[in-house]
Amino acid sequence: MTNKTLRIGTIRLGATDGLILATLTLFTALALVFFQRVEGWWMLVIKNVGVAVLYLIVNEFSRKTKKKFWKFFLRVAAVTLTYAYLFGAVDKLQLIIHGRWLDEYVLDAEQYVFGVQPTLWLEKFISPPLTEWMMFSYVAYVPMYPVLCGIIYYLRGDLAMEDYFFTLGFANILCDIGFILFPVAGPIATIGKLYTVPLKGYVWTYFGELMRSNVHYVGGTIPSPHAAAATIMWMMAYRYHRPSFYVLTPIVLSLYLSTFYGRYHYVTDAVVGIAVAFLAIALAPKLMKSWDNIVDWRARTDA
């Protein structure tokens, strides 16, 4: 992972910062270019600018503070919340190219490959204990994000944490772009009336349904951000803290299944999400090298 920063006035930007700001700029440009197809485009533009400014402010506080905990906390908060914002911001941009949902292609492909609709076929295996475990695996993604980051930071330092942030963010952003290139509404929105067996469980099922109703929106489906991000976390645990890798193994493998068991995604979404994660892992070092080249070029220009 690079530790080179680009200096713009008094602001210093690392590779992760550049990735985040570039994505905010892209989403803002798309809202402006396709404003006739983006509901509330002007509000999206204002929000993107506001998030960028707030991100830079919090990031500067993180960079300047001397206390290790606050440096970590502010950095995690700034990066994690901005990635979450980007996931929500892409909602209004999903139909700017195609103008409609493309679920029929996924449904036809899965019917051809499996001979059934997998999310409907799984109804025969649904039970409260299994649903509870699946929902635990699905919801565990949320605390996994900062907890693993903290383990990596305190055991391996800043560079390892930034490697984690950059690769994870790149995978998330690839998923966001995928929502625009191939918009899919998802199982509940498209074939929800065909489900006859409810997903009954206990505490974790409640949280899983709470996430569905309050965080998710129609679309945001392929590639599966859950599958992509969980894969990145799993691989980063293998790279930086092997005990965490072994602890996460049953959870991540179950999470893959939970995405379509819980009717959040189609099977295709999870498969593509995993593929996107490994693509991000392969490309991230090249992008970080490109960032180093930009910083070096800027340094020579300013000299």
C-alpha positions in Angstrom: 0.0 0.0 0.0 1.2 3.4 -0.9 1.8 6.1 1.8 2.3 8.9 -0.7 0.0 11.9 -0.3 -1.0 14.5 -2.8 -0.8 18.0 -1.4 -3.4 20.5 -2.5 -2.9 23.7 -0.5 -3.0 22.6 3.1 -4.9 19.4 2.4 -3.2 16.1 2.0 -4.9 13.3 0.1 -4.0 9.6 0.1 -5.0 7.0 -2.5 -8.3 6.1 -0.6 -9.2 9.8 -0.4 -8.6 10.2 -4.1 -10.8 7.2 -4.9 -13.6 8.5 -2.7 -13.5 12.1 -4.2 -13.2 10.8 -7.7 -16.4 8.7 -7.2 -18.3 11.6 -5.7 -17.2 13.7 -8.7 -18.4 10.9 -11.1 -21.8 10.6 -9.5 -22.2 14.4 -9.5 -21.3 14.5 -13.2 -23.8 11.7 -14.0 -26.5 13.6 -12.2 -25.8 16.7 -14.1 -25.5 15.1 -17.5 -28.6 12.9 -17.1 -30.5 15.4 -15.0 -33.8 14.7 -16.9 -33.6 11.0 -15.8 -32.5 11.6 -12.2 -35.2 12.5 -9.7 -34.1 15.3 -7.4 -30.8 15.6 -9.3 -30.0 19.0 -7.9 -30.4 17.7 -4.3 -28.1 14.8 -5.1 -25.5 17.3 -6.4 -25.7 19.4 -3.3 -25.4 16.4 -1.1 -22.4 15.1 -3.0 -20.6 18.4 -2.6 -21.5 18.6 1.1 -20.3 15.0 1.8 -17.0 15.8 0.0 -16.4 18.9 2.1 -17.4 17.1 5.3 -15.1 14.2 4.4 -12.1 16.5 3.9 -12.8 18.3 7.2 -13.0 15.1 9.2 -10.0 13.6 7.4 -7.9 16.6 8.3 -8.9 16.3 11.9 -7.9 12.6 11.7 -4.5 13.4 10.1 -3.6 16.2 12.6 -4.7 14.5 15.9 -1.9 13.0 18.0 -4.0 10.5 19.9 -4.0 7.1 18.2 -7.6 6.2 19.1 -9.1 9.4 17.7 -6.9 9.2 14.6 -8.3 5.7 14.0 -11.9 6.6 15.0 -12.1 9.7 12.8 -10.5 7.9 9.8 -12.8 4.9 10.1 -15.9 7.1 10.5 -15.0 9.3 7.5 -14.2 6.5 5.2 -16.9 4.0 6.3 -19.8 6.6 6.3 -18.8 8.0 2.9 -18.8 4.5 1.4 -22.2 4.0 2.9 -23.3 7.3 1.4 -22.1 6.4 -2.0 -24.2 3.2 -1.9 -27.2 5.3 -1.2 -26.3 8.0 -3.7 -26.2 5.6 -6.6 -29.9 4.7 -6.0 -31.2 7.6 -8.2 -28.7 6.9 -10.9 -29.5 3.3 -11.6 -31.8 3.8 -14.6 -30.0 6.6 -16.4 -28.8 4.3 -19.2 -31.4 1.5 -19.6 -34.4 3.3 -18.2 -35.8 0.0 -16.8 -34.9 -3.0 -14.6 -33.3 -6.0 -16.3 -34.4 -8.8 -13.9 -35.8 -11.0 -16.7 -32.3 -11.7 -18.0 -31.1 -12.9 -14.6 -34.3 -14.9 -14.0 -34.1 -16.6 -17.4 -30.4 -17.3 -17.0 -30.8 -18.9 -13.6 -33.8 -20.9 -14.8 -31.7 -22.2 -17.7 -28.7 -23.1 -15.5 -30.5 -24.6 -12.5 -33.8 -25.7 -14.0 -35.6 -23.8 -11.1 -35.7 -20.4 -9.6 -33.2 -20.8 -6.7 -34.7 -18.4 -4.3 -38.1 -20.1 -4.7 -36.6 -23.6 -4.6 -34.9 -22.8 -1.3 -38.3 -22.4 0.4 -38.4 -26.2 1.1 -35.4 -25.8 3.4 -36.5 -22.7 5.3 -36.8 -23.1 9.1 -36.5 -20.5 12.0 -33.1 -21.8 13.2 -31.6 -21.8 9.7 -33.1 -18.4 9.0 -31.6 -17.0 12.2 -28.1 -18.2 11.3 -28.4 -16.9 7.8 -29.6 -13.5 9.0 -26.8 -13.4 11.6 -24.3 -14.0 8.8 -25.9 -11.3 6.7 -26.1 -8.7 9.5 -22.6 -9.6 10.9 -21.2 -7.8 7.8 -21.9 -4.5 9.5 -19.8 -4.9 12.6 -17.2 -6.9 10.7 -16.3 -3.7 8.8 -14.9 -1.6 11.6 -13.9 -4.4 13.9 -11.6 -6.0 11.4 -10.3 -2.6 10.5 -9.4 -1.9 14.2 -7.6 -5.3 14.4 -5.6 -4.5 11.3 -4.8 -1.0 12.4 -3.6 -1.8 15.9 -1.6 -4.9 14.9 -0.3 -3.9 11.5 -0.4 -0.1 11.4 -1.6 2.7 9.1 -0.4 1.3 5.8 -2.3 -2.0 6.3 -5.4 -0.2 7.3 -5.2 2.0 4.1 -4.7 -1.2 2.0 -7.9 -2.6 3.6 -9.8 0.7 3.0 -8.7 1.2 -0.6 -9.4 -2.4 -1.7 -12.7 -2.6 0.1 -13.8 0.8 -1.2 -12.7 -0.1 -4.8 -14.9 -3.2 -4.7 -17.8 -1.2 -3.3 -17.5 1.4 -6.0 -17.3 -1.3 -8.7 -20.6 -2.6 -7.4 -22.1 0.9 -7.4 -21.1 1.3 -11.1 -22.5 -2.2 -11.8 -25.9 -1.0 -10.5 -25.9 1.6 -13.3 -24.6 -0.6 -16.1 -27.0 -3.5 -15.3 -29.8 -2.4 -13.1 -31.7 -5.2 -11.4 -34.5 -4.6 -9.0 -34.1 -7.8 -7.0 -36.2 -10.8 -6.0 -38.6 -9.1 -3.6 -39.5 -6.3 -6.0 -39.8 -8.6 -9.0 -41.1 -12.0 -7.9 -42.0 -11.2 -4.3 -45.6 -12.4 -4.7 -44.4 -15.9 -5.6 -42.9 -16.5 -2.1 -45.2 -18.6 0.1 -42.9 -19.4 3.1 -42.1 -16.5 5.4 -38.7 -16.0 6.8 -39.3 -16.4 10.5 -36.5 -16.3 13.0 -35.5 -14.5 16.2 -33.3 -11.5 17.1 -31.0 -11.6 14.0 -33.9 -12.1 11.7 -35.4 -8.9 13.2 -32.2 -7.0 12.4 -32.0 -8.5 8.9 -35.5 -7.3 8.1 -34.8 -4.0 9.7 -31.9 -3.6 7.3 -34.1 -4.6 4.4 -36.8 -2.0 5.2 -34.6 0.9 6.3 -31.3 0.6 4.5 -31.9 -1.2 1.2 -33.7 0.2 -1.8 -35.1 -1.3 -5.0 -32.0 -2.2 -7.0 -28.5 -2.1 -5.6 -28.4 -5.8 -6.5 -25.8 -6.9 -9.0 -23.0 -7.3 -8.1 -23.9 -8.0 -4.5 -22.0 -5.5 -2.3 -22.5 -7.8 0.6 -20.7 -10.7 -1.2 -18.0 -8.4 -2.6 -17.2 -6.6 0.6 -17.3 -9.8 2.7 -14.8 -11.4 0.4 -12.4 -8.4 0.6 -12.7 -8.5 4.4 -12.0 -12.2 4.4 -9.0 -11.9 2.2 -7.6 -9.0 4.1 -8.0 -11.0 7.3 -5.9 -13.7 5.7 -3.3 -11.2 4.7 -3.0 -9.3 8.0 -4.4 -11.4 10.8 -4.8 -15.1 10.2 -6.8 -15.9 13.3 -9.6 -13.5 12.1 -9.6 -15.3 8.8 -10.4 -18.6 10.4 -13.1 -17.0 12.6 -14.7 -15.3 9.6 -14.6 -18.4 7.3 -17.9 -20.0 8.4 -19.6 -16.5 8.6 -18.5 -15.4 5.1 -19.4 -18.7 3.5 -22.8 -18.5 5.1 -23.1 -14.9 4.2 -22.8 -15.8 0.5 -25.8 -18.2 0.9 -27.7 -15.7 3.0 -27.8 -13.2 0.2 -30.2 -15.3 -1.8 -31.7 -17.4 1.0 -32.9 -14.1 2.6 -34.2 -13.0 -0.9 -32.0 -9.9 -0.9 -30.3 -11.1 -4.1 -30.3 -13.6 -6.8 -27.6 -16.3 -6.9 -26.1 -14.5 -9.9 -25.6 -11.4 -7.8 -23.5 -13.2 -5.2 -21.4 -14.9 -7.8 -20.7 -11.7 -9.6 -20.0 -9.9 -6.3 -17.4 -12.5 -5.4 -15.8 -12.1 -8.8 -15.8 -8.3 -8.4 -14.0 -8.7 -5.1 -11.1 -10.7 -6.7 -11.0 -8.2 -9.6 -10.6 -5.4 -7.0 -7.8 -7.3 -5.2 -6.0 -7.8 -8.5 -6.4 -4.2 -9.7 -5.9 -2.3 -6.5 -2.1 -2.5 -6.4 -2.0 -1.1 -10.0 -4.3 1.7 -9.1 -2.2 2.5 -6.0 0.9 2.5 -8.2 -0.8 5.0 -10.6 -1.6 7.2 -7.6 2.1 7.2 -6.7 2.9 8.2 -10.2 0.5 11.1 -10.0 2.0 12.3 -6.7 5.5 12.0 -8.1 4.5 13.9 -11.2 2.9 16.6 -9.1 6.0 16.9 -6.9 8.2 17.3 -10.0 5.8 19.9 -11.4 5.8 22.0 -8.2 9.6 21.7 -7.8 
